[in-house]
Amino acid sequence: MFDEADNVEPLTTQVLSAVGNQPGGMELILVDDCSRDATWRKIQEQSMKDPRVTGVRHEQNRGQSAALWTGFKRASGSVIATLDGDLQNDPSDLPMMISKLDNSDLVCGVRTKRADSFVKKGSSRIARWARKIALQSSFLDTGCNLRVFRREVLDTVPAFDGFHRFMPVLAQSGGAVVCEVPVRHHPRRAGVSKYGVWNRLGRGIRDLIMIGLFIRRQLKVMPARTSGK
């Protein structure tokens, strides 16, 4: 979360309602990427209300990939789910996605009715086309951060700034079974988007080149699956 103060409480409520009673328990890790508003105070309030909620705060703004990786390092479960803090992802899709892990290692959401601006949707189409050409990737929506995966999938993903946009490609190349499922997507109701065309274009081109070189030599590290698990 970065400057998402108004979304902290509703996001927490919705996640706990959707998956709070999972067998074996659950934990909700809210990562504040050095917000300038009351996000961190709101996170602390939620963690005091419910022991399942943990807050982690970056002392400097480090970006979405770093925030996700911080969450991965703090997570203790064998299954990890991710979603953005802007409430455009719908936590009620998580139980369905978790059930898909019976036959997959990583389950990725596809925003079939995307509630974003024309510019954001257009830039995503261009990025998808570029990934298809450069990486022979057939994934429909690698920009959707609503994902559920087995912890072992992290062994296939190197930690770098921007990894979250390539996680399905890297996981599949590393030997994981990856599937995509349709998920809901809502308009942003609070806060403002942190992404635009120009703050992603140059980085995206550079990352495509780097990932293309990496996956050609990536080791297949996922353990063998047995009994459909």
N, C-alpha and C positions, 0 to 999 in steps of 0.2 A: 504494500500500500504506500502511495505517495500522495499526500494532500487529499486524503479520502475520509476526512473526519465524519462527514454526514452518512457515510456508508458503513462505518464500523459496526454499529449496533444492528442494523437490519441484516447485514451479511452474516454476522455471528448467529443471530436468531434463525436465519434460514438454513444455514449449514447444520446447526445442531438439531433442527427439526427434521432435516432430511436424513442424516446419518448418525445422529447422536446415540442411537441405541444399537449400533452394530455389534454383532457377537464378538467378544474379545475386547470391546471398548474402542474408544477413538480419542484422538487429540486434535485440536484445532490450533495451528501455529499461525499467528498473524505477524507478518514481518513489515515493520515500518521503515521505509527507505529514507530516513532522515527528513520526515515531513516538516513543513514550515507552519502548519496549522495545528489543530488540536487532535490530530490522528493518534499520536502516542498516548495522550491522556485518555482518550476514548478506549483504546486497546487495554490500558491498565484497568479501567473500570470494568471491562468485560472479563478480564482474567480474575478479578476479585470476586465477581459474581458466580463464576463457574470454574471449577478446578480443571475442567477439560480444555480450557482456553489458555494458551501461552503467548505472551508477547515478546518479540525480539526487535531491537531497534539498532539500525546502522547509525554510526556517528557521523558518517558522510554519505551523501547521495551517491549510490553506486550502480543504479540501474536495475532493470527487471531480472536479468539473468542472475546477478549477484544476490538479489532478494530471494529468488527461487532456491539457489544453491544453499543459502543460509538456512532456509526452511528444511531442505533435504538433510543437512547435517544435524539439525535438531530433532528431526523426526525419529521416532523409535519403532514405528510399525513396520510390518512386512509388506503392507500395501500403502501406497502414497497417492494422494489426489491433489491436484493443483487447480486453482482458478484465480482469475483476476479479482482485485478488490473493488471494482467499479459497479458490481451488481448487474453487469450485462450478461455474464454467465448465470445460469440458473442452477442453484445447488440441488434442486429436486431431480435433476438428471443423474446425480451421482449414484443412487442405488442401482439403476439400470446399467450404468457403466461398470460398476463393481461386479455385477453378475456376469459380465462378458469376460471376466478374467478366468473363467473356467476353461476357456479355449484360446486365450490371448495373454501376452505379457504386458502389452501397452494398449490402452483403449483411448482413442482421441476423438474429441467432439468435432463435428462439422456443422457450422452455422448455416443451415439451409435457408433460413429467412433472416438474413443479417440486418440488424437495426443500426446501421452506421451511415455516415455521409457518403455521397457519391465519390468524393475524392479518396476516402479510405477504402471503399470497396474496389475502386478502380486500381489503386496502387497494389492491393492484394492480388487482383487478377494478373497484373503484370509480374508480380513476384512469383506467383504460382507458375506462370508460363516460363519464367527464367529458370526456376528450379527444375522444371520438367526437361528443359533443353540441356542444362548444365549437369544435372545430377541423375537424369533418367528417373525422376521421382513422379509417381502417379498419385500422390496424396492430394486430397481435395482442399484441405484447410490446415496447413501446418501453423498458421497464425493463431488458431484457437487454443487458448491455454487451459481449457477445461479438459483435464486428462486424469486417468487412473492407471496405475502401473504397479507391477511387482518391484520390490526394492532392488532386485538384481539387475533391473534395466539400467540403473545408474552406472553399472560397470561398463556399459557400452557408450557412455556419453562423457566426453572430455569437458572440463570446466573452462569455459571462455565466455567473454562478453558477447552475447548473441546466440548462445547454444539453444535457448528455448525455441527459437524459430526453426531449428533443424532437428529437434529431438526425435520426431518420428523417423526421419531419414537415417539418423545416426543409429538409433535403436535397431531398426530393421537391418541395416548394413552390418551391425554387430551381432546378429543372430537372433534377435528377439522377434516374436510373432506380434505384429502390429495390426490393429483393425481400427476402422473409423465408424462412428455411429452419428446419426443426426441428433442435434441438440437444439434447445431453444436459445434465443438471443434477444435481449431486451434493450431498448434505448437507454442511454445514460440519463439518470434522473438527478444526480448530484455530482459536483466536482466537474473537472474539465479533462479532456483527453491529453495525454502527455506525448502523443506521437503525431507526426506529420510526414509529408513526402520527403522533405529535404533533410530531416534528421535521420532518415533511414536509407536513402538511395545509395550514397557512397559506401556506407558500411555494408549494405546488402550485396553489392557487387564484389567487394573484397571478401566477404564471408563465403560467397558462392565459390570463388576460386579456391579458398582455403579448404572448404569442406570437400570439394571435388577431389582435391589431392589427398585428403585424409582418408576418405572412404575407400580409395583404391588400395590402401595398405592396412585398413582397419582389421584387427583380429576379431574373430567370432568368439565372444566370451560368455554368452548365455549358457547356463547349465542345461542339460537335456531334460525335456519334459516327460513325466511319467503319469500314467493313469489319468490323462486329460487335465493335469494340473500344470 
